[in-house]
Amino acid sequence: MIHPKARSRLRSALAATCALACLAGMGLPAPLAAQEGAAAVQDVTVTDVMLPLGGTLLRAPKLTASGTRLSKDELAAILKSDSSEPWEARLARLDAGSLTIPVLTSEHAGPGDDRQTVTYRDVVARDVKSGRVRELTAAGATVSAAAGPNRGNGTYGQVRATDLDLAALNRLYTVPGDGKGPVQKVYGTIQVADVTYSDARGTTVKIARLDGRDLGGRQVPDSWNGAFEIVAAGFQPPNDRRTFAAAAADLIEATALGSLDMQGLSVSNADPQGPILFEIGRATYATGPDSSTVLENLTVARGSLRAHLGRLALTNVSLAPTIAALRSFAAEPDTRPGFSDAEMRRLTPALGGLTLADLSIDLPPDAELPKPPQDPRPAPRAAAPSKAVPAKPIDAKAADPKPGDPLAVTITPAPTRRVALREAALSFGPPQDGVPSASRLTLSGLSLPADLVAGAPIVGALPAYGYRDLDLDLVADAALDGKARDLSLRDVTVSGRDIGTIRLAGTLGGFGPELFSGTLPATTMVMFTGSAKSLDLTIENAGLFERFLAAQSKDLSLKPEELRKEYVTASLLGVPVILGNTAAAKGIGAAMGQFVMKPGKLVLHAKSKEPAGIGFIDIGAARSPAALLERIDVDAKAN
């Protein structure tokens, strides 16, 4: 959903653009007869033009129509603010080679106490014919938002639009429709340069350039003006969640946008804990069968913390689930405000995939620690020197430390620690109640200092085995069958350079979409409903076992080969005893012993003898490993 502040600015900006276009396009022509002479063409100027358009009031102290056959009185009558004649009829009678407005002010009130004023300079509409403007430009604009929580100010650079259909723009904003009509294209292209806006909270937004293409939409039941009013008001009376959901669905479904290209976006915030700067070099959006959103050169900086992402791409994004959920909310009798967590999941758009490349995060050095608090008590006065013992004078300059002096201290800056990721890809299957039916995550070239994982399970021991930096790859591929309530872990693989690979696959039962809501009751219930049906585990050594053996040998004051033999014996004799001394237990112990003797690959296949699997609660309450092994078919091999 759109943030209320963003909704307000979007609605105000669109309404102001509509008003600007309607006023600038009053010069739509009736067809000219070829035989009419040039003597009938003239320049006409009107003053003090004031046009109310919905919640927006447009003011133009001076407007000049060049190359028109209308008289001043005819033009003034058409621009009359209280005219009962529809805009489309008036637009159809106008014609001009160009319209010039030195200063155009758009004043918009709401929602609440918000008051926004946009003042455009040197507005020119060229080649205005049959309800269309070939080109509309403005040299720049200033924006001021007074009162309300969103007060602030900003500026626009040059604004340019082409192939503007003023009649279609007027119909969308002011004339209700059923939302099922054809898309009416309003702009062929629109460009805005050098946008800057700062609010009262210290946030500044800058955009170097914004380009859009093929903007339009369908007429909706409340008209676009009315729908924006409802969405901006939120759940305030007389509107309720049904009204809000219907209007939001209408606007989302009715909006059409061919492509969008934004360059040089920066957002800075004067946070008391440290300024934050967020930048995007370029962002593009395109619709169609292969719709995608691409962000390039993202940077976040705060103090010595800096993160950079070369490229982020979202593919096959669909708002169909969002629209369907909003339609269902609008049809329900429930009038309570807001949406629950489960309903918010249903509003999640469908996403085909996400990819990113060249991620790097520079972490602050450990030396950057907060300073200790100062003692608020005043410092004690220094005792006066004794008259009997004269004070020893203090040297004005301390002696330079000599080479090799053990007391000499050299201060060097702490090295920057970096986390980097070469590539990542995340793909999703069709959603079920807001939860993807399948997902696959791949991470390639994940590098980070080993001490960052200290204390974590399993990998937290790696620094003790001599690893300073980790270079990892990860694959996680899973599918959810909501009807069978099975979660299939098709492939979960983690591999590390000079470490090895661990690969896991299996099937878990008792999993439904509601278990991914993140709420405590759902996550607690999985302990009672979940079960393990199958497990495939593969371990490949690439140097970790040798480092582990060397570290343990040093701690126990044994030679590595002596310790290896002890581990082999423990595997062959101890593991079967622990697991019940069954044939399966002995097979597991033999495979582990063979792996310890020659660390290569260890493969374990386990499957529940019961079709429904072994419940998680049974696993936790089992009397011994042997009791569980009796319910499982196991096959273990090494190398």
C-alpha positions in Angstrom: 0.0 0.0 0.0 1.0 3.6 -0.5 2.2 5.6 2.5 -0.4 8.3 3.4 2.2 11.1 3.0 3.1 9.7 -0.5 -0.6 9.3 -1.4 -1.2 13.0 -0.5 1.7 14.2 -2.6 0.9 12.0 -5.5 -2.8 13.0 -5.6 -1.8 16.7 -5.2 0.8 16.4 -8.0 -1.5 14.7 -10.4 -4.4 17.1 -9.7 -2.0 20.0 -10.2 -0.8 18.5 -13.5 -4.3 18.0 -14.6 -5.2 21.6 -13.7 -2.1 22.9 -15.4 -2.8 20.9 -18.5 -6.5 21.9 -18.7 -5.7 25.6 -18.3 -2.7 25.5 -20.7 -4.7 23.6 -23.2 -7.7 25.8 -23.5 -6.5 26.5 -27.0 -7.8 23.3 -28.6 -8.8 24.1 -32.1 -11.8 23.5 -34.3 -10.6 22.4 -37.8 -9.4 25.3 -39.9 -10.7 25.8 -43.4 -7.8 25.9 -45.9 -9.2 28.9 -47.6 -9.4 31.1 -44.5 -6.9 34.0 -44.7 -4.1 34.8 -42.2 -5.8 38.1 -41.4 -8.3 36.3 -39.1 -5.4 34.9 -36.8 -4.6 37.1 -33.8 -3.0 37.2 -30.4 -5.5 37.4 -27.4 -4.6 38.1 -23.8 -6.9 37.6 -20.8 -6.1 38.4 -17.1 -7.0 37.2 -13.7 -7.9 33.7 -14.7 -9.1 31.5 -11.9 -10.3 27.9 -12.4 -11.5 25.6 -9.6 -10.8 21.9 -10.5 -11.9 19.6 -7.8 -9.8 20.3 -4.7 -7.3 22.4 -6.8 -7.6 26.1 -7.5 -5.7 27.3 -10.5 -4.7 31.0 -10.9 -3.1 32.7 -13.9 -2.6 36.5 -13.7 -2.0 36.6 -17.4 -2.7 34.2 -20.3 -1.9 34.9 -24.0 -3.3 32.8 -26.9 -1.3 33.3 -30.1 -2.6 32.2 -33.5 -6.2 32.0 -32.5 -9.4 33.2 -34.2 -11.2 33.8 -30.9 -11.9 37.3 -29.6 -10.9 38.3 -26.1 -14.5 38.1 -24.9 -15.0 34.6 -26.4 -11.8 33.3 -24.8 -12.7 34.9 -21.4 -16.2 33.3 -21.6 -14.7 29.9 -22.2 -12.3 30.3 -19.2 -15.0 31.6 -16.9 -14.7 29.8 -13.6 -18.4 29.3 -13.0 -19.4 28.3 -16.6 -22.1 25.6 -16.7 -20.8 24.3 -20.0 -18.8 21.0 -19.8 -15.0 21.3 -20.3 -15.0 18.9 -23.3 -17.4 21.1 -25.2 -15.4 24.2 -24.4 -12.1 22.5 -25.4 -13.6 21.4 -28.7 -14.2 25.0 -29.7 -10.7 26.4 -29.0 -7.7 26.6 -31.2 -4.3 28.2 -30.8 -0.8 28.0 -32.2 0.5 28.5 -28.7 -0.6 29.4 -25.2 1.7 31.4 -22.9 1.3 31.7 -19.1 4.2 33.6 -17.4 3.1 32.5 -13.8 0.7 29.7 -13.0 -0.2 28.9 -9.4 -1.9 25.7 -8.3 -3.4 25.7 -4.8 -4.5 22.4 -3.3 -6.2 21.9 0.1 -6.1 18.6 2.1 -6.2 16.1 3.3 -6.7 17.5 6.8 -4.7 20.7 7.4 -2.4 20.2 4.5 -2.1 23.1 2.1 0.1 22.8 -1.0 1.0 25.5 -3.5 2.9 24.9 -6.7 4.0 28.0 -8.8 5.0 27.3 -12.4 7.1 29.7 -14.5 6.9 30.4 -18.2 4.3 27.8 -19.1 3.9 27.3 -22.9 1.6 25.0 -24.8 2.4 24.6 -28.5 0.3 23.3 -31.4 -3.0 22.9 -29.6 -5.5 21.1 -31.8 -8.5 18.9 -31.4 -8.2 18.4 -27.7 -4.5 17.6 -27.9 -1.3 19.5 -27.2 1.8 18.6 -29.1 4.2 20.0 -26.5 3.7 21.5 -23.0 6.7 23.0 -21.2 7.4 25.0 -18.0 10.8 26.6 -17.2 10.5 25.5 -13.5 8.3 25.5 -10.4 8.4 26.1 -6.7 6.5 23.9 -4.2 5.4 24.9 -0.7 3.4 22.8 1.7 2.1 24.8 4.7 0.3 23.5 7.8 -0.2 19.9 8.5 2.5 17.3 9.3 4.0 17.3 5.8 5.0 20.9 5.6 8.1 21.7 3.5 9.2 23.3 0.3 11.0 22.4 -2.9 11.7 23.2 -6.6 11.3 21.7 -10.0 13.6 22.3 -13.0 12.3 22.1 -16.5 9.0 20.3 -17.1 8.1 18.9 -20.6 5.2 16.8 -21.8 4.2 15.7 -25.3 1.1 14.4 -27.0 -1.1 15.5 -24.1 -4.9 14.7 -24.5 -6.6 17.3 -22.3 -10.1 15.9 -22.9 -9.0 12.5 -21.7 -7.3 14.0 -18.7 -10.5 15.9 -17.8 -12.7 12.8 -18.2 -10.4 10.7 -15.9 -10.3 13.3 -13.1 -13.8 14.6 -13.1 -16.2 12.2 -14.9 -17.2 8.9 -13.2 -17.1 5.6 -15.1 -17.5 1.9 -14.5 -13.8 1.2 -14.5 -14.1 -1.2 -17.4 -13.8 1.1 -20.4 -10.8 1.4 -22.7 -7.5 2.9 -21.5 -7.4 6.6 -22.4 -3.8 7.8 -23.0 -3.2 11.2 -21.4 0.6 11.7 -22.0 2.8 10.4 -24.7 5.9 11.4 -22.7 6.6 13.5 -19.7 10.0 14.7 -18.3 10.8 16.5 -15.1 14.4 17.7 -14.2 16.1 18.8 -11.0 13.5 18.0 -8.4 14.3 19.0 -4.8 12.0 18.8 -1.8 12.8 19.2 2.0 10.3 18.6 4.8 10.1 19.9 8.3 11.6 16.6 9.7 14.9 17.3 8.0 14.5 14.9 5.0 15.6 16.1 1.6 14.6 14.3 -1.6 16.4 15.0 -4.9 15.8 13.6 -8.4 18.0 14.6 -11.3 15.6 13.5 -14.0 12.3 11.7 -14.3 11.0 10.4 -17.7 7.6 8.6 -18.2 6.0 7.3 -21.3 2.4 6.3 -22.3 0.6 7.5 -19.1 -3.2 7.0 -19.0 -6.0 5.1 -17.4 -9.7 4.2 -17.2 -12.6 6.2 -15.7 -13.6 4.9 -12.2 -16.9 5.1 -10.3 -15.8 8.0 -8.0 -13.7 9.7 -10.7 -10.0 10.0 -10.1 -10.4 13.1 -8.0 -13.0 11.4 -5.8 -11.0 8.1 -5.5 -7.9 10.1 -4.5 -9.9 11.9 -1.8 -11.1 8.6 -0.4 -7.7 7.0 -0.3 -6.1 10.1 1.2 -8.7 10.2 4.0 -7.9 6.6 4.9 -10.4 5.1 7.3 -11.8 8.5 8.6 -15.6 8.8 8.7 -17.7 8.7 6.6 -15.4 6.3 4.8 -14.7 2.8 6.1 -12.4 0.0 5.1 -14.8 -1.1 2.4 -14.9 2.3 0.8 -11.1 2.6 1.1 -10.5 -0.8 -0.4 -12.9 -0.2 -3.4 -11.3 3.2 -4.2 -7.7 1.8 -3.9 -8.6 -1.2 -6.1 -10.2 1.2 -8.7 -7.1 3.4 -8.9 -4.6 0.6 -9.1 -6.5 -1.3 -11.7 -7.3 1.8 -13.8 -3.8 3.3 -14.0 -1.7 2.6 -17.1 2.0 3.3 -17.4 4.2 2.2 -20.3 7.6 2.9 -18.7 9.3 5.1 -16.1 13.0 6.1 -15.9 14.4 8.0 -12.9 18.0 9.1 -12.6 19.9 10.6 -9.7 17.6 9.9 -6.7 19.0 10.8 -3.3 17.3 10.9 0.1 19.1 12.5 3.0 18.0 12.6 6.6 19.5 14.8 9.3 19.0 12.1 12.0 20.2 13.1 15.5 22.2 9.8 15.7 24.0 10.6 12.5 23.1 11.8 9.0 21.8 9.1 6.6 22.2 9.3 2.8 20.4 7.0 0.4 21.1 7.2 -3.4 20.0 5.4 -6.5 21.9 6.1 -9.7 19.0 4.9 -12.0 15.6 3.2 -11.6 13.6 1.9 -14.5 10.1 0.4 -14.7 8.6 -1.3 -17.8 5.2 -3.0 -18.3 4.3 -5.8 -20.7 4.8 -9.6 -20.7 8.3 -9.2 -19.2 7.5 -6.4 -16.8 10.4 -5.5 -14.6 11.8 -2.9 -12.2 15.6 -2.3 -12.2 17.6 -0.3 -9.7 21.2 0.5 -10.4 24.0 1.8 -8.2 22.3 1.9 -4.8 24.3 3.4 -1.9 23.5 3.8 1.8 25.9 5.7 4.0 25.8 6.6 7.7 29.1 7.6 9.3 31.7 4.9 8.5 29.0 2.4 7.6 28.6 2.2 3.8 26.7 -0.2 1.6 26.6 -0.4 -2.2 24.6 -2.5 -4.6 25.4 -2.6 -8.2 22.1 -3.8 -9.5 18.7 -5.0 -8.2 16.0 -6.3 -10.6 12.4 -7.4 -9.9 10.8 -9.3 -12.7 7.2 -10.3 -13.5 5.6 -8.2 -10.7 1.8 -8.5 -10.7 -0.7 -6.5 -8.7 -3.5 -8.9 -9.5 -3.4 -10.5 -6.0 -3.5 -7.1 -4.4 -6.5 -6.0 -6.5 -8.3 -9.3 -5.8 -7.8 -8.9 -2.0 -9.0 -5.3 -2.0 -12.1 -6.3 -4.0 -12.9 -9.0 -1.5 -12.5 -6.6 1.4 -14.8 -4.1 -0.3 -17.5 -6.8 -0.6 -17.4 -7.8 3.1 -19.7 -6.4 5.7 -16.8 -5.8 8.1 -16.5 -2.0 8.8 -13.6 -2.1 11.3 -10.6 0.1 10.5 -7.4 -1.2 9.1 -6.3 -4.6 8.0 -5.0 -7.6 10.0 -1.6 -9.2 9.5 -3.3 -12.1 7.6 -5.1 -9.6 5.4 -1.9 -7.6 4.7 -0.3 -10.8 3.5 -3.1 -11.2 1.0 -2.3 -7.7 -0.3 1.2 -8.7 -1.2 1.9 -8.4 -5.0 3.0 -11.5 -6.9 6.8 -11.4 -7.7 8.3 -13.7 -10.3 11.9 -13.1 -9.3 14.6 -10.9 -7.7 18.2 -10.7 -8.7 21.0 -8.5 -7.4 24.7 -8.2 -8.2 27.8 -6.6 -6.6 26.8 -6.0 -3.1 29.3 -4.7 -0.6 28.9 -3.5 3.0 31.8 -1.7 4.7 31.3 -2.1 8.5 32.5 0.3 11.1 35.8 -0.8 12.8 35.6 -2.2 16.3 37.6 0.8 17.5 34.6 3.0 17.0 33.2 2.7 20.5 31.0 5.2 22.3 32.9 7.5 24.6 32.4 7.0 28.3 30.1 9.4 30.0 31.7 12.4 31.7 31.5 12.9 35.4 28.9 15.6 36.0 30.6 16.8 39.2 33.0 19.7 38.9 36.7 18.9 38.9 38.4 19.5 42.2 40.6 22.5 42.6 44.4 21.9 42.3 46.3 22.3 45.6 48.5 25.3 45.8 52.2 24.4 45.5 54.2 24.5 48.7 56.3 27.5 49.2 59.2 25.4 50.6 59.4 23.3 47.5 59.3 25.2 44.3 57.2 23.7 41.6 59.2 22.0 38.9 58.8 23.6 35.5 57.0 21.6 32.8 58.8 21.3 29.5 57.1 23.1 26.7 57.8 20.3 24.3 58.1 16.6 25.0 61.1 14.7 23.7 60.5 12.8 20.4 60.5 9.1 20.9 63.7 7.4 19.8 63.7 4.5 17.3 63.1 1.2 19.1 61.6 2.9 22.2 59.2 0.4 23.7 57.1 3.2 25.1 56.6 4.8 21.8 53.0 4.3 20.5 52.1 4.4 16.9 48.3 4.9 16.2 47.1 3.3 13.0 43.4 3.4 11.8 41.5 0.2 12.3 41.0 -1.7 9.0 37.6 -1.6 7.4 35.8 -4.9 7.5 33.7 -5.7 4.4 30.9 -8.1 3.6 30.5 -8.7 -0.1 28.2 -10.7 -2.4 28.8 -11.3 -6.1 25.4 -12.4 -7.2 22.0 -13.4 -5.7 18.8 -14.6 -7.2 15.4 -15.3 -5.6 12.5 -16.7 -7.6 8.9 -17.4 -6.4 6.0 -19.6 -7.5 2.3 -18.6 -7.5 1.2 -17.3 -4.0 -1.2 -19.1 -1.8 -2.8 -16.7 0.7 0.2 -14.4 0.3 2.8 -17.2 0.7 4.7 -18.3 -2.4 4.0 -21.9 -3.3 7.7 -22.3 -4.2 10.9 -20.4 -3.8 14.6 -20.7 -4.8 17.4 -18.6 -3.4 21.0 -18.7 -4.7 23.9 -16.7 -3.2 27.2 -16.8 -5.1 30.5 -15.3 -3.8 29.4 -14.3 -0.3 32.6 -13.2 1.5 32.8 -11.9 5.1 35.2 -11.8 8.0 35.0 -15.1 10.0 34.7 -13.2 13.3 31.3 -12.0 12.3 29.8 -15.5 12.7 31.5 -16.0 16.1 28.9 -17.5 18.5 26.6 -18.7 15.7 25.7 -22.5 15.7 28.3 -24.7 13.8 29.9 -21.9 11.7 30.8 -20.0 14.9 33.6 -22.4 15.5 35.3 -21.6 12.2 37.6 -18.8 13.5 39.0 -21.2 16.0 40.2 -23.4 13.1 42.2 -20.7 11.5 39.7 -19.2 9.1 40.0 -15.4 8.9 37.7 -14.8 5.9 34.9 -16.9 4.6 33.9 -17.4 0.9 30.5 -19.1 0.7 27.9 -20.2 -1.8 24.3 -21.0 -0.8 21.3 -22.6 -2.5 17.9 -23.0 -0.9 15.1 -24.5 -3.0 11.7 -25.3 -1.4 8.1 -25.9 -2.4 4.9 -25.7 -0.3 1.9 -28.0 -1.1 -0.9 -26.3 0.7 -3.4 -29.1 0.0 -1.2 -31.9 1.2 0.4 -29.5 3.8 3.9 -30.7 2.9 7.0 -28.5 2.7 9.6 -30.0 0.4 13.2 -29.0 0.9 14.3 -29.8 -2.6 17.9 -28.6 -2.2 19.6 -26.7 0.7 23.3 -26.5 0.0 26.0 -24.5 1.7 29.6 -24.7 0.4 32.7 -22.8 1.4 36.2 -22.4 -0.1 38.7 -24.6 1.8 35.8 -25.7 4.0 33.5 -28.1 2.2 29.9 -28.6 1.3 26.8 -29.7 3.2 23.7 -30.6 1.2 20.2 -31.2 2.7 17.0 -32.4 1.2 13.8 -33.7 2.6 10.0 -33.5 3.2 8.3 -32.0 6.3 4.6 -32.6 6.9 2.0 -30.5 8.7 3.0 -27.2 7.0 0.4 -24.7 5.7 0.5 -21.1 4.6 -0.7 -19.9 8.0 2.5 -21.2 9.6 4.5 -18.5 7.7 2.5 -15.6 9.2 5.2 -15.0 11.8 2.7 -14.9 14.7 3.5 -16.8 17.9 0.5 -19.1 17.9 1.2 -20.3 14.4 4.9 -21.0 15.0 4.1 -22.7 18.3 1.5 -24.9 16.6 4.1 -26.3 14.1 5.6 -28.2 17.0 2.3 -30.1 17.4 1.3 -30.4 13.7 4.8 -30.7 12.0 6.4 -34.0 11.2 9.6 -35.3 9.5 9.0 -37.6 6.5 12.4 -38.0 4.8 15.9 -36.6 5.0 18.9 -36.8 2.6 22.2 -35.4 4.0 25.5 -35.2 2.1 28.7 -33.8 3.6 31.8 -33.2 1.5 35.1 -32.2 3.1 37.4 -29.7 1.4 39.8 -28.9 4.3 37.7 -28.3 7.4 38.1 -31.8 8.9 41.9 -31.5 8.7 41.9 -28.1 10.4 39.5 -29.5 13.1 41.7 -32.5 13.7 44.8 -30.3 14.0 43.1 -27.9 16.5 41.8 -30.8 18.6 45.2 -32.6 18.6 46.9 -29.5 19.9 44.3 -29.0 22.7 44.6 -32.7 23.7 48.4 -32.9 23.2 48.1 -35.8 20.7 49.4 -36.3 17.3 46.8 -35.9 14.5 47.0 -39.5 13.4 46.6 -40.7 17.0 43.5 -38.7 17.4 42.1 -39.8 14.1 42.4 -43.5 15.2 40.5 -42.7 18.4 37.7 -41.0 16.3 37.5 -44.1 14.0 37.2 -46.4 17.0 34.5 -44.1 18.5 32.6 -44.2 15.2 32.8 -48.0 14.8 32.0 -48.9 18.4 30.5 -46.0 20.2 27.9 -44.7 17.6 26.2 -48.1 17.2 25.9 -48.5 21.0 24.3 -45.0 21.3 21.9 -45.8 18.4 20.7 -49.2 19.7 23.2 -51.6 18.0 20.8 -52.3 15.2 21.9 -53.1 11.6 21.1 -49.5 10.7 23.1 -48.2 13.6 26.1 -50.3 12.7 25.9 -49.0 9.1 25.9 -45.4 10.3 28.9 -46.1 12.5 30.8 -47.8 9.7 30.2 -45.0 7.3 31.3 -42.4 9.8 34.5 -44.4 10.6 35.3 -44.6 6.9 34.8 -40.9 6.5 37.1 -40.1 9.5 39.8 -42.3 8.1 39.6 -40.7 4.7 37.6 -37.5 4.8 35.8 -37.2 1.5 32.0 -37.6 1.2 29.4 -38.9 3.7 25.9 -39.6 2.5 22.9 -40.4 4.7 19.4 -41.3 3.5 16.6 -41.5 6.1 12.9 -42.1 5.6 10.1 -42.5 8.1 8.4 -45.9 8.1 5.1 -44.2 8.8 3.5 -42.3 5.8 2.6 -39.3 8.0 6.1 -39.0 9.2 7.5 -38.7 12.8 6.0 -35.8 14.7 8.3 -33.0 15.9 6.8 -33.5 19.4 7.7 -37.2 19.2 11.2 -36.4 18.3 11.5 -34.0 21.2 10.0 -36.5 23.7 11.9 -39.6 22.5 13.5 -41.6 25.2 16.7 -42.3 23.2 18.1 -42.0 19.7 17.5 -45.8 19.4 13.8 -45.3 19.9 13.6 -43.0 16.9 15.9 -45.1 14.7 13.4 -48.0 15.1 10.9 -45.9 13.1 13.2 -44.9 10.3 14.7 -46.7 7.3 18.4 -45.5 7.1 21.2 -46.0 4.5 24.6 -44.4 5.1 27.7 -44.5 2.8 31.1 -42.8 2.7 33.3 -41.9 -0.1 
